[in-house]
Protein backbone atom coordinates (compact mmCIF):
# COMPACT_ATOMS: atom_id res chain seq x y z
CA UNK A 1 0.00 0.00 0.00
CA UNK A 2 1.24 3.48 -0.89
CA UNK A 3 1.97 5.73 2.08
CA UNK A 4 0.46 9.21 1.92
CA UNK A 5 2.30 12.05 3.64
CA UNK A 6 0.20 14.23 5.95
CA UNK A 7 0.34 17.97 5.48
CA UNK A 8 -0.71 20.67 7.91
CA UNK A 9 -4.49 20.72 8.37
CA UNK A 10 -5.02 24.23 7.03
CA UNK A 11 -3.07 23.70 3.83
CA UNK A 12 -5.07 23.63 0.63
CA UNK A 13 -4.28 20.65 -1.51
CA UNK A 14 -4.74 19.77 -5.14
CA UNK A 15 -4.52 16.09 -4.28
CA UNK A 16 -7.76 15.88 -2.26
CA UNK A 17 -9.51 14.20 -5.22
CA UNK A 18 -6.72 11.58 -5.25
CA UNK A 19 -7.14 11.01 -1.52
CA UNK A 20 -10.90 10.61 -1.94
CA UNK A 21 -10.23 8.12 -4.75
CA UNK A 22 -7.89 6.28 -2.36
CA UNK A 23 -10.64 6.19 0.26
CA UNK A 24 -13.03 4.84 -2.37
CA UNK A 25 -10.48 2.08 -3.05
CA UNK A 26 -10.52 1.17 0.65
CA UNK A 27 -7.14 2.67 1.56
CA UNK A 28 -7.07 3.54 5.25
CA UNK A 29 -3.92 5.63 4.84
CA UNK A 30 -5.80 7.82 2.35
CA UNK A 31 -8.62 8.28 4.87
CA UNK A 32 -6.10 9.18 7.59
CA UNK A 33 -4.42 11.73 5.31
CA UNK A 34 -7.78 13.15 4.23
CA UNK A 35 -8.79 13.44 7.86
CA UNK A 36 -5.55 15.17 8.77
CA UNK A 37 -6.00 17.78 6.06
CA UNK A 38 -9.72 18.43 6.37
CA UNK A 39 -10.91 17.61 9.91
CA UNK A 40 -10.22 21.05 11.47
CA UNK A 41 -12.24 22.81 8.76
CA UNK A 42 -15.11 20.32 8.92
CA UNK A 43 -15.11 20.41 12.72
CA UNK A 44 -15.50 24.20 12.56
CA UNK A 45 -18.49 23.87 10.22
CA UNK A 46 -20.13 21.27 12.44
CA UNK A 47 -19.43 23.16 15.66
CA UNK A 48 -20.99 26.36 14.31
CA UNK A 49 -24.18 24.43 13.61
CA UNK A 50 -24.52 22.13 16.63
CA UNK A 51 -22.85 24.49 19.13
CA UNK A 52 -21.78 21.69 21.42
CA UNK A 53 -18.19 20.44 21.30
CA UNK A 54 -19.00 16.85 22.32
CA UNK A 55 -21.83 16.58 19.82
CA UNK A 56 -19.62 18.15 17.12
CA UNK A 57 -16.93 15.52 17.74
CA UNK A 58 -19.53 12.76 17.37
CA UNK A 59 -20.87 14.31 14.17
CA UNK A 60 -17.35 14.63 12.77
CA UNK A 61 -16.74 10.93 13.37
CA UNK A 62 -19.98 10.18 11.54
CA UNK A 63 -18.94 12.49 8.69
CA UNK A 64 -15.78 10.48 8.03
CA UNK A 65 -17.74 7.24 8.25
CA UNK A 66 -20.02 8.64 5.55
CA UNK A 67 -17.00 9.70 3.50
CA UNK A 68 -15.60 6.16 3.81
CA UNK A 69 -18.93 4.70 2.66
CA UNK A 70 -19.67 7.15 -0.15
CA UNK A 71 -16.26 8.17 -1.52
CA UNK A 72 -16.87 6.16 -4.67
CA UNK A 73 -19.76 8.52 -5.45
CA UNK A 74 -17.57 11.63 -5.50
CA UNK A 75 -17.09 13.05 -8.98
CA UNK A 76 -14.29 15.66 -9.24
CA UNK A 77 -15.92 17.26 -12.28
CA UNK A 78 -19.07 17.94 -10.21
CA UNK A 79 -17.29 20.24 -7.75
CA UNK A 80 -14.39 20.89 -5.45
CA UNK A 81 -13.59 18.16 -2.94
CA UNK A 82 -13.73 20.49 0.06
CA UNK A 83 -17.20 21.63 -0.97
CA UNK A 84 -18.31 17.98 -1.17
CA UNK A 85 -16.86 17.22 2.27
CA UNK A 86 -18.34 20.41 3.75
CA UNK A 87 -21.74 19.48 2.34
CA UNK A 88 -21.61 16.09 4.07
CA UNK A 89 -20.58 17.75 7.33
CA UNK A 90 -23.27 20.41 7.10
CA UNK A 91 -26.01 17.89 6.35
CA UNK A 92 -24.95 15.59 9.20
CA UNK A 93 -24.86 18.53 11.63
CA UNK A 94 -28.27 19.77 10.51
CA UNK A 95 -29.67 16.26 10.97
CA UNK A 96 -28.42 16.29 14.58
CA UNK A 97 -29.93 19.72 15.20
CA UNK A 98 -33.25 18.62 13.77
CA UNK A 99 -33.29 15.57 16.02
CA UNK A 100 -32.24 17.37 19.18
CA UNK A 101 -33.64 20.85 18.59
CA UNK A 102 -30.73 22.23 20.63
CA UNK A 103 -30.03 25.22 18.46
CA UNK A 104 -32.38 28.19 18.41
CA UNK A 105 -31.71 31.38 16.55
CA UNK A 106 -31.51 34.34 18.93
CA UNK A 107 -34.30 36.84 18.53
CA UNK A 108 -34.35 40.60 18.60
CA UNK A 109 -31.16 42.64 18.82
CA UNK A 110 -28.79 39.67 18.73
CA UNK A 111 -29.54 38.97 15.06
CA UNK A 112 -26.61 40.95 13.65
CA UNK A 113 -24.10 39.35 16.04
CA UNK A 114 -25.49 35.93 15.16
CA UNK A 115 -25.19 36.64 11.43
CA UNK A 116 -21.58 37.73 11.96
CA UNK A 117 -20.83 34.41 13.70
CA UNK A 118 -22.35 32.56 10.72
CA UNK A 119 -20.05 34.53 8.39
CA UNK A 120 -16.88 33.21 9.99
CA UNK A 121 -13.88 34.99 8.45
CA UNK A 122 -11.78 31.81 8.80
CA UNK A 123 -14.10 29.94 6.44
CA UNK A 124 -11.77 29.05 3.56
CA UNK A 125 -14.48 27.08 1.76
CA UNK A 126 -15.84 30.36 0.47
CA UNK A 127 -12.35 31.49 -0.56
CA UNK A 128 -13.20 34.68 -2.46
CA UNK A 129 -16.08 35.71 -0.22
CA UNK A 130 -15.36 37.93 2.70
CA UNK A 131 -17.38 38.21 5.85
CA UNK A 132 -18.37 41.74 4.86
CA UNK A 133 -19.64 40.60 1.46
CA UNK A 134 -21.86 37.95 3.05
CA UNK A 135 -23.25 40.41 5.59
CA UNK A 136 -23.78 43.01 2.87
CA UNK A 137 -25.64 40.53 0.66
CA UNK A 138 -27.74 39.20 3.53
CA UNK A 139 -28.71 42.77 4.42
CA UNK A 140 -29.98 43.31 0.86
CA UNK A 141 -32.59 40.58 1.29
CA UNK A 142 -36.06 41.34 2.60
CA UNK A 143 -35.87 40.80 6.40
CA UNK A 144 -38.46 38.00 6.40
CA UNK A 145 -36.80 36.33 3.42
CA UNK A 146 -33.35 36.67 5.04
CA UNK A 147 -34.64 35.21 8.30
CA UNK A 148 -36.19 32.31 6.39
CA UNK A 149 -32.96 31.57 4.47
CA UNK A 150 -30.81 31.76 7.62
CA UNK A 151 -33.16 29.54 9.62
CA UNK A 152 -33.32 26.97 6.81
CA UNK A 153 -29.57 26.91 6.19
CA UNK A 154 -28.19 27.31 9.70
CA UNK A 155 -30.88 25.76 11.87
CA UNK A 156 -32.02 23.17 9.36
CA UNK A 157 -35.70 24.09 9.56
CA UNK A 158 -37.80 22.41 6.88
CA UNK A 159 -40.14 24.28 4.53
CA UNK A 160 -43.08 22.96 6.52
CA UNK A 161 -41.62 24.23 9.80
CA UNK A 162 -40.92 27.62 8.25
CA UNK A 163 -44.44 27.77 6.82
CA UNK A 164 -45.87 27.12 10.28
CA UNK A 165 -43.55 29.72 11.87
CA UNK A 166 -44.52 32.44 9.36
CA UNK A 167 -48.12 31.33 8.93
CA UNK A 168 -47.68 31.08 5.16
CA UNK A 169 -48.30 28.29 2.64
CA UNK A 170 -45.39 25.92 2.03
CA UNK A 171 -45.19 27.03 -1.61
CA UNK A 172 -44.74 30.65 -0.49
CA UNK A 173 -41.86 29.64 1.78
CA UNK A 174 -40.38 27.56 -1.04
CA UNK A 175 -40.50 30.62 -3.30
CA UNK A 176 -38.93 32.83 -0.59
CA UNK A 177 -36.08 30.36 -0.18
CA UNK A 178 -35.54 29.89 -3.91
CA UNK A 179 -35.56 33.62 -4.69
CA UNK A 180 -33.59 34.53 -1.57
CA UNK A 181 -30.84 32.06 -2.36
CA UNK A 182 -30.76 33.15 -6.00
CA UNK A 183 -30.46 36.81 -4.97
CA UNK A 184 -27.80 35.95 -2.38
CA UNK A 185 -25.83 33.91 -4.93
CA UNK A 186 -26.02 36.73 -7.50
CA UNK A 187 -24.95 39.34 -4.98
CA UNK A 188 -22.05 37.20 -3.76
CA UNK A 189 -20.94 36.59 -7.35
CA UNK A 190 -20.89 40.35 -7.94
CA UNK A 191 -18.94 40.91 -4.73
CA UNK A 192 -16.32 38.27 -5.60
KANOR-V394426 format. One record per backbone hydrogen bond with DSSP energy under -0.5 kcal/mol. CO is the residue of the C=O (numbers start at 0). NH is the residue of the N-H. E is the energy in kcal/mol with one decimal. If there is no record, write none. Layout:
# KANOR-V394426
[[CO/NH/E] [CO/NH/E]]
This chain:
# KANOR-V394426
[[7/10/-1.4] [12/15/-0.8] [14/18/-2.2] [15/19/-2.7] [16/20/-2.3] [17/21/-2.2] [18/22/-2.3] [19/23/-2.5] [20/24/-1.5] [21/26/-2.6] [22/25/-1.9] [25/27/-0.7] [26/30/-1.5] [27/31/-2.6] [28/32/-2.3] [29/33/-2.7] [30/34/-2.8] [31/35/-2.5] [32/36/-1.7] [33/37/-1.8] [34/38/-2.8] [37/41/-2.4] [38/42/-3.1] [39/43/-1.9] [40/44/-1.8] [41/45/-2.6] [42/46/-3.0] [43/47/-2.0] [44/48/-1.0] [45/48/-0.6] [45/49/-2.9] [46/50/-2.2] [51/55/-2.8] [52/56/-2.2] [53/57/-1.9] [54/58/-2.5] [55/59/-2.6] [56/60/-1.9] [57/61/-2.0] [58/62/-2.5] [59/63/-2.0] [60/64/-1.6] [61/65/-2.4] [62/66/-2.4] [63/67/-2.3] [64/68/-2.1] [65/69/-2.4] [66/70/-1.4] [69/72/-1.8] [70/73/-1.6] [73/75/-0.5] [74/77/-2.2] [74/78/-0.6] [75/78/-1.0] [79/83/-1.8] [80/84/-2.6] [81/85/-2.8] [82/86/-2.0] [83/87/-1.9] [84/88/-2.4] [85/89/-3.0] [86/90/-2.5] [87/91/-2.4] [88/92/-2.5] [89/93/-2.6] [90/94/-2.2] [91/95/-1.8] [92/96/-2.3] [93/97/-2.8] [94/98/-2.1] [95/99/-2.6] [96/100/-3.3] [101/103/-0.5] [106/109/-1.0] [107/110/-1.4] [109/113/-2.5] [110/114/-2.6] [111/115/-2.2] [112/116/-1.8] [113/117/-1.8] [114/118/-1.8] [117/119/-1.6] [119/122/-1.7] [121/123/-1.1] [122/125/-0.6] [123/126/-1.3] [125/128/-3.8] [127/129/-0.5] [129/133/-2.0] [130/134/-2.5] [131/135/-2.8] [132/136/-2.6] [133/137/-2.7] [134/138/-2.2] [135/139/-1.0] [136/140/-0.6] [137/140/-1.2] [141/145/-3.3] [142/146/-2.5] [143/147/-2.0] [144/148/-2.5] [145/149/-2.8] [146/150/-2.5] [147/151/-2.2] [148/152/-2.8] [149/153/-2.9] [149/154/-0.7] [150/154/-1.0] [150/155/-0.7] [150/156/-1.7] [157/161/-2.4] [158/162/-2.6] [159/163/-2.1] [160/164/-2.2] [161/165/-2.5] [162/166/-0.7] [162/167/-2.0] [168/171/-0.6] [168/172/-1.9] [169/173/-2.7] [170/174/-2.1] [171/175/-2.6] [172/176/-2.7] [173/177/-2.6] [174/178/-3.0] [175/179/-2.8] [176/180/-2.7] [177/181/-2.1] [178/182/-2.8] [179/183/-2.5] [180/184/-2.8] [181/185/-2.4] [182/186/-2.5] [183/187/-2.7] [184/188/-2.2] [185/189/-2.0] [186/190/-2.1] [187/191/-1.3]]
